[in-house]
């Protein structure tokens, strides 16, 4: 471990110094050394003792920059140059930027400044007993602010070795204060060009070209959900992740349980990572080379590395939050040294988008039906998807496509168009602010296009693959980021509505209001809606959409007869030596995202309740499913779990729940058993769960049962002796009370949960649960569709009502009214 003894300088001498070591500065010294360098110094002093690795180095100062500018009367020359600056005119901006940079580059450094830089670099080399390769990074005195990141506005030069090379790179950093994008950004944010000074950090190089690097945020970047760390990782230098050249791996770690010692990696997505940026042999220039296929198909970080980085993110966030006196989520760059195999933090700044949002307004975007010209019913909106990618933001926008693949042609872009390109970098920012939406071929959710789109409030879809080939110039499209993590570009201009609901004065109800959540990718966003937890998390959604494969096809893969399905399953599970682990991993991650989003509120997870015909449609499913004339009343729910034909698959479901609760620490998960016909069957299921490590009562484990069969109501007291709580499934209870197949259109008009017979069943169930001191709620469709049914439930004293997300707010208001009327 090398250390550099800090220089003991008074404040006045610091302000008159050309050079300051990172050890000498902290976050209060942005005016001296810029945001990036001040942050590095802060972390070296306060966080390195807690185990965070920070590369050593020094910074040129704002005093050094201003001395340079004054030495050649550059400010007067630059002011004359900018007298007719117009950042809305791309050609004008480009010309003035070029002239400003040339002026700075062609002005020599004062000898005193050169000597100071050279001497400090030689000291750094002495610490490492060799000529040290360094990163030379620009750091302005107005950057990394809570409301303006200035990310990527100035230049960085990597793998610089030798005094002359360091001086040259520093000079070019000074000139980069006047890049086109930096000039435009300052104008947008209202900063005076001559109030800002450019400092330069000279820092020991982390050789991530030989390993991995990336970006992490201590907040969820789309929804603003505060309890996760989002990590992106790819091979080689971090520029590929920042610029969006590659689609990186993505990991989510849950902060509350991570801090208490759990291995709280709640989600991971494999990125393609097709390229890695390395150095040209013997040069400071870089190139992209192809990544070996074997490396693309495995995660770039080990679990231990993910957890280490996430712990560091929490320490950094906690420190800055304490210093600022308020929650301060962080945007952090990290790198792994391929020589020492150590991880390092190379930059940390406050996150500047989600942390600045006003949280008392819930804004939602949704497509609307097409109005009919007659009195006929409104027509469902028909949508044709042109391309998909990673959604950035939660809005819907539209416009005409403008494909630009070369930054030289950005002057062709017109305000209000949809920018479609391979990727963006800071040079594109002058037109990004004019776009109605942004679509890129490459990039992850922490790439340049994503970060700037969030800051500008422009919806973006990144990592589409071939958007520049699929979409056409002048084509009308609608860009939707309002449907979960997958963004969609639709053909045509489609109608949509924006709803804003103030949350400040929303009443609290005695009846608990929970949500039905199917899609884990929407959980972080949905958690912002006022709620008391999740009354129904559907494992079927995760199985059908994320896993797509019948669990028995994974357990008995070598017996599969369907060669097409076998090939597809082999492709999906290529990185798993043990194919059933694919099912456990995907299911546990889906459940964990929902549980984490609503933690520590209860999240009731219904074990699988596919019917045999639905299971048969999964990959490899037909070989393991019987043909039933009426699957609705056949081999479903609890009947499967202890049956030899599904028992091994149920063990995988149990393992997923166990992993979420015991490995990730999400003990708010409550498993629920569907379609349990008799108390005896309930006991068989609980015994099967216990065999698989889910012992009711251990570690606070509760198990609920669906109340959806007449027998569940008639024998409610007996079921209450077995299970910890009930959730009424009004769909099946209505079907079986009225004798109506709810899949049949012929009798659909008779299906009505408000039928007196159904309501009597519900009332009986509530009364029985109360007598046995068991919790009882409802998760069926009825209270979402009919406010009067919700009113009936409240009057009967139900403990909780679980609703579809779009019904929560209006139902809260209706229930509050009923509760007030009833006293």
Long-range contacts (C-beta under 8 A, 24 or more apart in sequence): 2-56, 2-127, 2-128, 3-56, 3-127, 4-56, 4-123, 4-124, 4-127, 14-61, 15-61, 15-63, 16-63, 17-61, 17-63, 17-64, 17-116, 18-60, 18-61, 18-63, 18-64, 18-67, 18-112, 18-113, 18-116, 18-117, 19-58, 19-59, 19-60, 19-61, 19-64, 19-116, 19-117, 19-119, 19-120, 20-58, 20-59, 20-61, 21-57, 21-58, 21-59, 21-120, 22-54, 22-56, 22-57, 22-58, 22-59, 22-201, 22-203, 25-59, 27-320, 27-323, 30-141, 30-144, 31-62, 31-141, 32-61, 32-62, 32-63, 32-141, 32-199, 33-59, 33-60, 33-61, 33-62, 33-139, 33-199, 33-201, 34-59, 34-62, 34-138, 34-139, 34-140, 34-141, 34-143, 34-197, 34-198, 34-199, 34-201, 35-139, 35-140, 35-141, 35-142, 35-143, 35-144, 35-145, 35-150, 35-349, 36-137, 36-138, 36-139, 36-143, 36-144, 36-201, 36-347, 36-349, 37-139, 37-199, 37-201, 38-139, 39-144, 39-347, 39-348, 39-349, 40-201, 40-203, 40-347, 40-348, 42-319, 42-323, 43-316, 43-319, 43-345, 43-348, 46-319, 47-315, 47-316, 47-319, 50-315, 51-312, 52-312, 52-315, 52-316, 52-345, 53-342, 53-343, 53-344, 53-345, 54-344, 54-345, 54-346, 55-135, 55-203, 55-204, 55-205, 55-206, 55-344, 55-346, 56-124, 56-127, 56-203, 56-204, 57-124, 57-134, 57-201, 57-202, 57-203, 57-204, 58-120, 58-124, 58-201, 58-202, 59-139, 59-199, 59-200, 59-201, 59-202, 60-113, 60-116, 60-117, 60-170, 60-199, 60-200, 60-202, 61-199, 62-141, 62-197, 62-199, 64-113, 64-116, 64-199, 65-174, 65-197, 65-198, 65-199, 66-197, 67-110, 67-112, 67-113, 68-107, 68-109, 68-110, 68-113, 68-174, 71-107, 71-110, 72-107, 74-103, 74-104, 74-107, 75-194, 77-103, 78-103, 78-178, 78-193, 78-194, 79-194, 82-193, 85-183, 85-187, 87-183, 87-184, 87-187, 87-188, 87-430, 90-410, 90-411, 90-413, 90-430, 90-431, 91-411, 93-180, 93-183, 93-184, 93-430, 94-180, 96-183, 97-178, 97-179, 97-180, 97-183, 100-175, 100-178, 100-183, 101-175, 101-176, 101-178, 101-179, 104-171, 104-174, 104-175, 104-177, 104-178, 105-171, 105-172, 105-175, 109-167, 109-171, 114-167, 117-163, 117-166, 117-167, 117-170, 117-202, 118-163, 118-166, 118-167, 120-202, 121-163, 121-166, 121-202, 122-163, 124-202, 124-204, 128-204, 131-161, 131-162, 132-161, 132-204, 132-205, 133-159, 133-160, 133-161, 133-204, 133-205, 133-207, 134-160, 134-161, 134-166, 134-202, 134-203, 134-204, 134-205, 135-159, 135-160, 135-201, 135-202, 135-203, 135-204, 135-205, 135-206, 135-346, 136-160, 136-166, 136-169, 136-170, 136-173, 136-200, 136-201, 136-202, 136-203, 137-173, 137-200, 137-201, 137-203, 137-347, 138-173, 138-176, 138-177, 138-198, 138-199, 138-200, 138-201, 139-198, 139-199, 139-200, 139-201, 140-177, 140-196, 140-197, 140-198, 140-199, 141-196, 141-197, 141-198, 141-199, 142-186, 142-191, 142-195, 142-196, 143-349, 144-349, 144-350, 145-350, 145-352, 146-324, 146-328, 146-350, 146-352, 146-355, 146-356, 147-352, 147-356, 148-189, 148-191, 148-352, 149-331, 149-349, 149-350, 149-352, 149-451, 149-455, 150-182, 150-185, 151-331, 151-349, 151-426, 151-448, 151-451, 151-452, 152-181, 152-242, 152-425, 152-426, 152-448, 153-179, 153-181, 153-182, 153-185, 153-426, 154-179, 154-182, 154-198, 155-179, 157-284, 158-205, 158-237, 158-279, 158-284, 158-286, 159-205, 159-209, 159-279, 159-284, 160-205, 160-284, 161-284, 165-284, 166-202, 170-200, 170-202, 173-198, 173-200, 174-198, 174-200, 179-426, 179-427, 180-427, 180-430, 181-426, 181-427, 181-428, 181-429, 181-430, 182-426, 184-429, 184-430, 185-429, 188-433, 203-346, 206-335, 206-336, 206-337, 206-344, 206-346, 207-337, 207-338, 207-339, 208-236, 208-237, 208-238, 208-335, 208-336, 208-337, 208-338, 209-236, 209-237, 209-276, 209-277, 209-278, 209-279, 209-286, 209-338, 210-278, 210-337, 210-338, 210-339, 211-235, 211-335, 211-336, 211-337, 211-338, 211-341, 212-236, 212-300, 212-301, 212-335, 212-336, 213-237, 213-238, 213-241, 213-333, 213-334, 213-335, 213-336, 214-238, 214-241, 214-248, 214-300, 214-333, 214-334, 214-335, 214-446, 215-241, 215-242, 215-331, 215-332, 215-333, 215-334, 215-446, 216-309, 216-310, 216-313, 216-332, 216-334, 216-446, 217-313, 217-329, 217-330, 217-331, 217-332, 217-351, 217-446, 218-255, 218-313, 218-314, 218-316, 218-317, 218-329, 218-330, 218-332, 218-351, 219-329, 219-351, 219-354, 219-355, 220-252, 220-354, 220-524, 221-351, 221-353, 221-354, 221-392, 221-445, 221-446, 221-450, 221-454, 222-391, 222-392, 222-393, 222-394, 222-445, 222-454, 222-481, 222-485, 222-524, 222-525, 223-354, 223-394, 223-524, 223-525, 223-527, 223-528, 224-354, 224-355, 224-357, 224-359, 224-528, 225-524, 225-525, 225-527, 225-528, 225-597, 226-255, 226-327, 226-329, 227-254, 227-255, 227-256, 227-596, 227-599, 228-252, 228-253, 228-254, 228-255, 228-266, 228-524, 228-596, 229-253, 229-255, 229-258, 229-309, 229-310, 229-313, 229-314, 230-445, 230-446, 231-301, 231-306, 231-309, 231-310, 231-313, 232-271, 232-444, 232-445, 232-446, 233-271, 233-299, 233-300, 233-301, 234-271, 234-273, 234-276, 234-300, 235-273, 235-276, 235-291, 235-295, 235-300, 236-275, 236-276, 236-277, 236-278, 236-288, 237-276, 237-277, 237-278, 237-286, 238-333, 238-334, 238-335, 238-346, 239-277, 239-286, 240-275, 240-276, 240-277, 240-288, 241-444, 241-446, 241-447, 242-333, 242-446, 242-447, 242-448, 243-423, 243-424, 243-425, 243-443, 243-447, 243-448, 244-423, 244-424, 244-440, 244-442, 244-443, 244-444, 244-447, 244-448, 244-449, 244-450, 244-462, 244-463, 245-275, 245-277, 245-288, 245-423, 245-442, 245-443, 246-271, 246-272, 246-273, 246-274, 246-275, 246-276, 246-442, 246-443, 246-444, 247-271, 247-272, 247-273, 247-274, 247-442, 247-443, 247-444, 247-463, 248-273, 248-300, 248-444, 248-446, 249-273, 249-299, 249-300, 249-301, 250-444, 250-445, 251-301, 251-306, 251-310, 252-593, 252-596, 253-306, 253-307, 253-310, 254-592, 254-596, 254-599, 254-664, 254-665, 254-666, 255-310, 255-314, 256-599, 256-600, 256-665, 257-599, 257-664, 257-665, 257-666, 258-307, 258-310, 258-311, 258-314, 259-314, 260-665, 261-665, 262-663, 262-664, 262-665, 263-303, 263-307, 263-663, 263-664, 264-307, 264-310, 264-596, 264-664, 264-665, 265-303, 265-306, 265-307, 265-664, 266-589, 266-592, 266-593, 266-595, 266-596, 266-664, 266-666, 267-520, 267-589, 267-592, 267-593, 268-299, 268-306, 268-589, 270-297, 270-298, 270-299, 270-575, 271-444, 272-296, 273-300, 297-574, 297-575, 298-575, 299-575, 305-336, 305-343, 308-343, 309-334, 309-343, 312-343, 312-345, 316-345, 316-348, 320-348, 320-350, 327-355, 328-355, 329-354, 329-355, 331-451, 352-455, 353-451, 353-454, 353-455, 354-454, 359-503, 359-528, 360-502, 360-503, 360-504, 361-500, 361-501, 361-502, 361-503, 362-500, 362-501, 362-502, 362-503, 362-528, 362-529, 362-809, 363-394, 363-498, 363-499, 363-500, 364-394, 364-482, 364-498, 364-499, 364-501, 365-394, 365-395, 365-396, 365-480, 365-482, 365-496, 365-497, 365-498, 365-499, 366-396, 366-482, 366-496, 366-497, 366-499, 366-806, 367-396, 367-480, 367-494, 367-495, 367-496, 367-497, 368-495, 368-496, 368-497, 370-495, 381-494, 381-495, 383-488, 383-490, 383-491, 383-494, 384-490, 384-491, 384-492, 385-488, 385-489, 385-490, 385-491, 386-470, 386-471, 386-477, 386-489, 386-490, 386-491, 387-439, 387-461, 387-464, 387-465, 387-466, 387-467, 387-470, 387-471, 387-488, 387-489, 388-461, 388-464, 388-486, 388-487, 388-488, 388-489, 389-439, 389-440, 389-461, 389-462, 389-463, 389-464, 389-465, 389-467, 389-486, 389-487, 390-443, 390-444, 390-445, 390-450, 390-461, 390-462, 390-463, 390-485, 390-486, 390-487, 391-459, 391-461, 391-480, 391-481, 391-482, 391-483, 391-484, 391-485, 391-486, 391-487, 392-438, 392-445, 392-449, 392-450, 392-453, 392-454, 392-459, 392-460, 392-461, 392-462, 392-481, 392-487, 393-453, 393-454, 393-457, 393-458, 393-459, 393-460, 393-481, 394-459, 394-481, 394-482, 394-525, 395-457, 395-459, 395-481, 395-482, 396-459, 396-478, 396-479, 396-480, 396-481, 396-482, 396-496, 397-436, 397-437, 397-458, 397-459, 397-478, 397-479, 398-436, 398-437, 398-476, 398-477, 398-478, 398-479, 398-493, 398-494, 399-435, 399-436, 399-437, 399-476, 399-477, 400-474, 400-475, 400-476, 400-477, 401-471, 401-472, 401-473, 401-474, 401-475, 401-476, 401-477, 402-473, 403-468, 403-471, 403-472, 403-473, 405-468, 418-477, 418-479, 420-467, 420-468, 420-471, 421-468, 422-468, 423-447, 423-448, 423-449, 424-448, 424-449, 424-452, 426-452, 432-456, 432-458, 433-458, 436-479, 437-461, 437-479, 438-462, 439-464, 439-467, 439-471, 439-479, 439-489, 440-464, 440-467, 441-465, 441-466, 441-467, 441-468, 459-487, 460-487, 461-487, 461-488, 461-489, 464-489, 484-519, 484-521, 484-522, 485-521, 485-522, 486-521, 501-809, 503-530, 506-530, 506-809, 506-812, 506-813, 507-812, 507-813, 507-816, 508-816, 509-812, 509-815, 509-816, 509-819, 510-819, 511-793, 511-794, 511-798, 511-799, 511-800, 511-801, 511-815, 511-819, 512-777, 512-799, 512-800, 512-801, 513-800, 513-801, 513-803, 513-808, 513-811, 513-812, 513-815, 514-602, 514-604, 514-777, 514-779, 514-800, 514-801, 514-802, 514-803, 515-802, 515-803, 515-804, 515-805, 515-808, 516-779, 516-784, 516-802, 516-803, 516-804, 516-805, 517-594, 517-805, 519-545, 520-546, 520-589, 520-590, 520-591, 520-593, 520-594, 521-593, 522-805, 523-593, 523-594, 523-596, 523-597, 523-598, 524-593, 524-597, 526-597, 526-805, 527-597, 527-598, 529-805, 529-808, 529-809, 530-808, 530-809, 530-812, 531-598, 531-601, 531-808, 532-601, 532-602, 532-800, 533-598, 533-601, 533-602, 533-603, 533-604, 533-668, 533-800, 534-594, 534-598, 534-601, 534-602, 534-603, 534-604, 534-802, 535-604, 535-727, 535-777, 535-778, 535-779, 535-800, 535-801, 535-802, 535-803, 536-604, 536-606, 536-672, 536-727, 536-779, 536-802, 537-591, 537-594, 537-595, 537-603, 537-604, 537-605, 537-606, 538-606, 539-587, 539-590, 539-591, 539-605, 539-606, 539-607, 539-608, 539-609, 539-653, 540-608, 540-609, 540-610, 540-614, 541-590, 542-586, 542-587, 542-590, 542-591, 543-587, 543-608, 543-610, 543-618, 544-614, 544-618, 546-586, 546-587, 546-589, 546-590, 547-582, 547-583, 547-586, 547-587, 547-618, 548-572, 548-618, 548-619, 549-573, 549-582, 549-583, 549-618, 549-619, 549-620, 550-615, 550-618, 550-619, 550-620, 550-621, 550-624, 550-625, 550-649, 551-580, 551-583, 551-648, 551-649, 551-652, 551-653, 552-620, 552-621, 552-623, 552-624, 552-645, 552-646, 552-648, 552-649, 553-618, 553-619, 553-620, 553-621, 553-623, 553-624, 554-579, 554-580, 554-582, 554-583, 554-620, 554-652, 555-579, 555-580, 555-648, 555-649, 555-652, 556-624, 559-623, 560-620, 560-623, 561-623, 562-620, 562-622, 562-623, 565-619, 565-620, 566-620, 568-619, 569-619, 569-620, 580-652, 583-652, 583-656, 584-652, 584-655, 584-656, 584-659, 587-652, 587-653, 587-656, 588-655, 588-656, 588-657, 588-659, 588-660, 588-664, 591-656, 591-657, 591-660, 591-669, 592-660, 592-664, 592-666, 595-660, 595-664, 595-666, 595-668, 595-669, 596-664, 596-666, 598-668, 599-666, 599-668, 600-668, 601-668, 602-668, 602-670, 603-666, 603-668, 603-669, 603-670, 604-670, 604-671, 604-672, 604-704, 604-727, 604-779, 604-802, 605-657, 605-669, 605-670, 605-671, 605-672, 606-671, 606-672, 606-674, 606-706, 607-637, 607-641, 607-650, 607-653, 607-671, 607-672, 607-673, 607-674, 608-640, 608-650, 608-653, 609-636, 609-637, 609-674, 609-675, 610-636, 611-635, 611-636, 612-636, 630-741, 632-735, 632-741, 632-742, 632-743, 636-674, 636-675, 637-673, 637-674, 637-675, 637-676, 637-706, 638-673, 638-674, 638-675, 638-676, 638-677, 638-681, 638-682, 638-684, 638-685, 639-675, 639-677, 639-681, 641-673, 641-684, 641-685, 641-688, 642-681, 642-684, 642-685, 642-687, 642-688, 647-688, 650-688, 650-692, 651-688, 651-691, 651-692, 654-688, 654-689, 654-692, 654-693, 654-694, 655-692, 655-693, 657-694, 658-692, 658-693, 658-694, 661-699, 661-701, 662-699, 667-699, 667-700, 670-702, 670-703, 670-704, 670-724, 670-725, 671-701, 671-703, 671-704, 672-703, 672-704, 672-705, 672-706, 672-727, 673-703, 673-704, 673-705, 673-706, 673-723, 674-706, 674-708, 674-729, 675-706, 675-708, 675-709, 675-732, 676-705, 676-706, 676-709, 676-712, 676-719, 677-709, 677-711, 678-711, 678-715, 679-715, 679-718, 679-719, 679-721, 679-722, 682-719, 682-722, 682-723, 683-722, 686-722, 696-724, 704-775, 706-732, 707-733, 707-765, 707-776, 708-732, 708-733, 708-736, 708-780, 709-733, 709-736, 710-736, 710-737, 710-761, 712-765, 713-761, 713-764, 713-765, 713-768, 716-764, 716-765, 716-768, 716-769, 716-772, 717-768, 717-771, 717-772, 720-768, 720-769, 720-772, 720-774, 721-772, 723-774, 724-774, 724-775, 725-769, 725-774, 725-775, 725-776, 725-777, 726-765, 726-769, 726-774, 726-775, 726-776, 726-777, 727-776, 727-777, 727-778, 727-779, 727-802, 728-762, 728-765, 728-776, 728-777, 728-778, 728-779, 728-780, 729-778, 729-779, 729-780, 730-758, 730-762, 730-778, 730-780, 730-781, 730-782, 730-783, 731-780, 731-781, 731-782, 732-780, 733-758, 733-761, 733-762, 733-780, 734-758, 734-780, 734-782, 737-761, 753-780, 753-781, 753-782, 753-785, 753-786, 753-789, 754-782, 754-786, 754-788, 754-789, 759-792, 762-792, 762-793, 762-796, 763-796, 766-793, 766-796, 766-797, 766-798, 770-797, 775-799, 775-800, 777-801, 777-802, 778-802, 783-807, 783-811, 784-811, 787-811, 787-814, 790-814, 790-815, 791-815, 791-818, 794-818, 794-819, 794-822, 795-822
